[in-house]
């Protein structure tokens, strides 16, 4: 099951258009709020030139990229945390995602109404941010009241949780997102059980037009990507070869969407390892810090228990040596055990005791 990014924003900022291009599917995209009622889900391949280069060497029958899931969630409005629009339903949809992509409008188009009547990226970003904070504040407040009563028992763990909840409440009330707060490891374990919205990693996507002046308005440490969704629609309508030419003509290294997908993958704290052979060359998703047996378990859960060792070579050395045979001759294939942390770009061959 791929990890998921929830696409959020005010109505008519380009969310559904972005989703359509990302997933090459068509969902309703109309010039009025809440045209997307149920969350639309699309699984998107993660662009990775390493996979293509490995396939050029192995010449497999199949090439299988790794994937990431995008969820198109209907437009939030001011008051969503209190149920305005269809707020509560959509906040629940966001809660189920692993990270957030917040689309903010910075394009002028008299034919596309803005829910507040004016285009103001900074204000729009603030509206969404505060709605997510208000929703978290309500969750924390409810848990705080319950924990205050329970703390009268004198239980040390409950008292420690109470201190964390009070810290959360005060910071959220001051408009601070949970991801920007500091907790020690023990506190963080508890905070994660609350399933708060603003603890999720976030990417800001500024939907711009050709008149954009290059600023990002926000001054945040989180990733900010500037994309002209209208131009991306043009790119997506072309063949693969025509896309490359058009992107080159625009003076870009890659499409904005490919950049978004890669940054989303990185934001989720993911790495990729590869397996390659005559049957298939495949990219596999793992969390950073994953050890070899658990990485093998992505291929088949039985491999965790039966893991013996891994033969490992970095993808670029595999390509340079034109395959495994020559790489072994040159001593470039390493033998790694159970404690080896698989690195991004590793080509792995797992030896399993059946």
C-alpha positions as a printed Julia matrix, in Angstrom:
354×3 Matrix{Float64}:
   0.0     0.0     0.0
   1.68    3.27   -1.06
   1.96    6.13    1.39
  -0.41    9.0     0.65
  -0.29   12.77    0.18
  -3.54   14.69    0.71
  -4.03   17.62   -1.7
  -5.77   20.42    0.2
  -6.63   24.08   -0.36
  -9.46   26.54   -0.74
 -12.01   25.9    -3.53
 -10.97   26.87   -7.08
  -7.21   26.99   -6.51
  -6.42   24.22   -9.02
  -6.43   21.14   -6.77
  -8.57   18.89   -8.94
  -6.78   20.05  -12.11
  -3.48   19.14  -10.45
  -4.86   15.76   -9.43
  -6.12   15.11  -12.97
  -2.66   15.67  -14.41
  -0.89   13.71  -11.69
  -2.99   10.61  -12.13
  -3.9    10.98  -15.81
  -7.52   10.45  -14.77
 -10.54   12.73  -15.01
 -12.4    13.82  -11.9
 -15.04   16.51  -11.83
 -13.47   19.97  -12.01
 -16.01   22.77  -11.91
 -16.15   26.47  -11.2
 -17.89   26.22   -7.84
 -16.93   25.1    -4.32
 -17.21   21.48   -3.17
 -17.38   19.95   -6.66
 -15.15   17.22   -5.24
 -17.21   15.57   -2.5
 -15.59   12.19   -1.95
 -11.79   12.05   -1.93
 -10.42   10.87   -5.28
  -7.39    8.64   -4.97
  -4.69    8.11   -7.59
  -1.53    6.03   -7.45
   1.32    7.8    -9.26
   4.66    6.38  -10.38
   7.73    8.11   -8.96
  10.01    9.27  -11.8
  13.5     7.79  -11.36
  16.1     7.79  -14.13
  18.14    5.23  -12.15
  15.48    2.63  -12.86
  15.71    3.27  -16.61
  19.53    3.04  -16.59
  19.44   -0.24  -14.68
  16.92   -1.59  -17.19
  19.21   -0.63  -20.08
  21.81   -2.98  -18.6
  19.54   -5.86  -17.47
  17.11   -5.65  -20.43
  14.19   -7.02  -18.38
  10.76   -8.02  -19.63
   9.14   -5.59  -17.17
  10.12   -2.26  -15.58
   8.23   -1.5   -12.37
   8.62    1.94  -10.74
   7.8     2.67   -7.12
   4.62    4.62   -6.41
   3.07    7.27   -4.2
  -0.63    7.91   -3.59
  -2.3    11.3    -4.01
  -5.72   12.02   -2.49
  -7.75   14.92   -3.88
  -9.71   16.39   -0.96
 -12.5    18.92   -1.51
 -11.92   22.62   -0.89
 -11.76   23.74    2.72
 -13.16   27.12    3.73
 -12.86   29.38    6.75
 -14.79   27.66    9.55
 -14.14   24.14    8.21
 -12.9    23.05   11.66
 -16.37   23.92   12.99
 -18.15   22.13   10.16
 -18.49   25.0     7.67
 -18.81   23.84    4.06
 -18.28   20.12    4.37
 -15.36   20.67    6.72
 -15.53   17.83    9.24
 -15.8    15.18    6.53
 -12.79   16.54    4.66
 -10.66   17.04    7.76
 -11.22   13.34    8.47
  -9.97   12.54    4.95
  -6.79   14.57    5.59
  -6.27   12.76    8.89
  -5.9     9.47    7.0
  -3.07   10.81    4.79
   0.64   10.61    5.64
   1.49   14.13    4.44
  -0.19   17.25    3.05
   0.24   19.15   -0.2
  -1.41   22.56    0.25
  -2.27   24.23   -3.07
  -2.35   28.03   -2.91
  -3.64   30.18   -5.74
  -1.54   32.95   -7.24
  -3.04   33.27  -10.71
  -5.52   35.8   -12.05
  -8.52   34.56  -14.01
 -11.81   36.46  -14.02
 -13.59   33.32  -15.22
 -12.64   31.36  -12.1
 -14.18   32.8    -8.98
 -12.21   33.0    -5.73
 -14.14   31.92   -2.67
 -13.2    35.17   -0.82
 -13.52   37.41   -3.88
  -9.82   38.25   -4.14
  -6.53   36.47   -4.89
  -4.27   36.73   -1.84
  -1.83   33.77   -1.51
  -0.59   34.69    1.95
  -4.09   35.07    3.35
  -5.26   31.83    1.7
  -2.33   29.9     3.14
  -3.09   31.36    6.57
  -6.79   30.39    6.3
  -5.99   26.72    5.62
  -3.2    26.61    8.2
  -5.46   28.03   10.92
  -8.32   25.66   10.1
  -6.0    22.68   10.55
  -4.65   24.19   13.79
  -8.21   24.83   15.07
  -9.13   21.2    14.32
  -6.07   20.01   16.29
  -6.88   22.41   19.12
 -10.36   20.84   19.45
  -8.83   17.33   19.53
  -6.25   18.31   22.16
  -8.79   20.2    24.28
 -11.04   17.14   24.44
  -8.15   14.85   25.4
  -6.85   17.42   27.92
 -10.15   17.52   29.81
 -10.2    13.71   30.05
  -6.54   13.5    31.11
  -6.95   16.15   33.84
  -9.58   13.95   35.5
  -7.46   10.8    35.09
  -4.34   12.52   36.54
  -5.98   12.75   39.95
  -5.12    9.07   40.39
  -1.46   10.08   40.68
  -0.34    7.86   37.78
   3.09    9.15   36.63
   2.52    8.31   32.95
  -0.81   10.15   32.87
   0.77   13.16   34.61
   3.52   13.21   31.96
   0.89   13.07   29.22
  -0.94   15.96   30.86
   2.18   18.15   30.65
   2.54   17.34   26.94
  -1.15   18.08   26.28
  -0.88   21.43   28.08
   2.17   22.31   25.98
   0.31   21.3    22.81
  -2.76   23.32   23.77
  -0.82   26.5    24.56
   1.25   26.33   21.36
  -1.72   25.54   19.12
  -3.66   28.41   20.73
  -0.74   30.65   19.73
  -1.1    29.47   16.11
   1.9    27.1    16.06
   1.6    23.87   14.03
   2.61   20.67   15.85
   5.36   19.96   13.27
   7.05   23.2    14.42
   7.03   22.25   18.13
   9.88   20.5    19.97
   9.39   17.23   21.84
  11.77   14.63   23.2
  11.53   11.06   21.84
   9.26    9.84   24.64
   6.88   12.8    24.28
   6.8    12.4    20.51
   5.63    8.78   20.82
   2.6    10.02   22.77
   1.96   13.0    20.47
   1.82   10.68   17.44
  -0.99    8.66   19.07
  -3.22   11.77   18.93
  -3.29   11.65   15.09
  -3.1    15.43   14.76
  -3.3    17.15   11.38
  -0.5    19.68   11.78
   2.1    17.09   12.77
   2.02   15.8     9.2
   4.82   16.93    6.85
   3.6    19.64    4.46
   4.51   20.85    0.96
   3.2    24.19   -0.3
   2.37   24.3    -3.99
   1.94   27.81   -5.37
  -0.25   27.63   -8.5
   1.09   30.53  -10.57
   0.5    32.1   -13.98
   2.99   33.5   -16.51
   2.99   36.88  -14.7
   4.31   35.46  -11.43
   7.19   37.54  -10.04
   9.12   34.63   -8.5
   8.35   35.23   -4.82
   6.89   32.51   -2.6
   5.28   34.88   -0.02
   5.48   32.45    2.87
   8.94   32.51    4.43
   8.55   28.93    5.71
  11.14   26.18    6.12
   8.79   23.62    4.53
   9.14   22.94    0.79
   7.49   25.52   -1.51
   7.04   24.53   -5.17
   5.89   26.99   -7.82
   3.91   25.32  -10.63
   1.82   26.73  -13.45
  -0.89   24.06  -13.45
  -2.26   25.37  -16.76
   1.15   24.83  -18.42
   1.44   21.41  -16.77
  -1.89   20.48  -18.37
  -0.39   21.34  -21.76
   2.7    19.25  -21.03
   0.63   16.27  -19.86
  -1.43   16.31  -23.09
   1.7    15.62  -25.2
   3.46   12.36  -25.99
   6.5    11.45  -23.87
   8.95   12.63  -26.53
   7.02   15.86  -27.17
   6.93   16.49  -23.41
  10.74   16.35  -23.22
  11.04   18.83  -26.11
   8.45   21.22  -24.65
  10.05   21.12  -21.18
  13.41   21.89  -22.8
  11.87   24.82  -24.73
  10.52   26.2   -21.45
  14.07   26.15  -20.05
  13.22   23.55  -17.39
  15.08   20.39  -16.37
  11.85   18.49  -15.66
   8.12   19.08  -15.41
   6.78   20.72  -12.27
   4.75   17.62  -11.56
   7.78   15.34  -11.6
   9.44   17.75   -9.19
   6.37   17.62   -6.93
   6.3    13.82   -6.94
  10.0    13.58   -6.08
   9.72   16.16   -3.28
   6.59   14.44   -1.93
   8.5    11.15   -1.83
  11.4    12.81    0.01
   9.03   14.61    2.4
   7.62   11.25    3.48
  11.14   10.17    4.5
  11.37    7.42    1.89
  14.27    5.7     0.13
  14.36    3.45   -2.93
  16.27    0.24   -3.45
  16.26   -1.84   -6.63
  16.14   -5.44   -7.74
  17.06   -6.2   -11.33
  17.28   -9.18  -13.66
  15.96  -10.62  -16.89
  12.38  -10.92  -15.6
  12.02   -7.43  -14.14
  13.79   -4.33  -12.91
  11.86   -2.96   -9.97
  12.04   -0.04   -7.54
  10.99   -0.7    -3.94
   9.92    1.85   -1.31
  11.34    1.75    2.21
  11.48    4.18    5.12
  14.89    5.75    5.72
  16.88    3.63    8.18
  15.33    0.29    7.13
  17.57   -2.73    7.76
  18.17   -5.44    5.16
  15.72   -8.1     6.5
  12.84   -5.58    6.59
  13.75   -4.37    3.09
  13.64   -7.99    1.9
  10.23   -8.21    3.59
   8.92   -5.63    1.11
   9.38   -8.3    -1.58
   7.77  -11.05    0.5
   7.02  -11.08    4.24
   8.51  -14.59    4.56
  11.88  -13.13    3.57
  12.23  -11.38    6.94
  12.33  -14.62    8.89
  14.37  -16.49    6.27
  16.9   -13.69    5.64
  20.52  -14.95    5.46
  22.45  -12.11    3.8
  22.25   -9.53    1.04
  24.45   -8.96   -1.99
  24.57   -5.18   -2.45
  25.99   -2.78   -5.02
  25.16    0.88   -5.64
  23.1     1.44   -8.78
  25.75    3.6   -10.5
  28.46    0.96  -10.01
  26.08   -1.69  -11.39
  25.57    0.44  -14.52
  29.26    1.27  -14.79
  30.19   -2.44  -14.62
  27.4    -3.29  -17.09
  25.85   -5.79  -14.73
  26.36   -8.06  -11.75
  28.86  -10.53  -13.27
  31.58   -7.98  -14.02
  30.84   -6.13  -10.76
  31.52   -9.35   -8.82
  34.76   -9.92  -10.73
  35.91   -6.43   -9.7
  34.9    -7.03   -6.07
  32.25   -4.29   -6.11
  29.4    -6.45   -4.78
  29.33   -6.36   -0.97
  27.97   -9.05    1.34
  25.84   -7.47    4.08
  24.15   -9.0     7.13
  21.03   -8.42    9.22
  22.18   -5.11   10.69
  22.91   -3.45    7.35
  20.85   -0.3     6.76
  19.78   -0.28    3.12
  20.82    2.92    1.35
  18.92    4.89   -1.27
  20.0     3.58   -4.69
  21.21    0.15   -3.53
  20.73   -2.76   -5.92
  20.02   -5.78   -3.7
  19.95   -9.53   -4.15
  18.62  -11.18   -0.98
  19.67  -14.71   -0.06
  16.86  -16.42    1.8
  16.79  -19.7     3.75
  13.64  -21.45    2.6
